[in-house]
Amino acid sequence: MDELKALLQIDHISLLLVSIILFFMVLLVYRKPLGQIFG
């Protein structure tokens, strides 16, 4: 049971990291087009 909890904790942390990385990648990709639209 404790092993499962630790696994879930690690999964949550990795999921958070992946979502943050994806968010920054999307920001980098869409920053230029958005800048052209609003610039």
Order of alpha helices (4+ residues) and beta strands (2+ residues): alpha
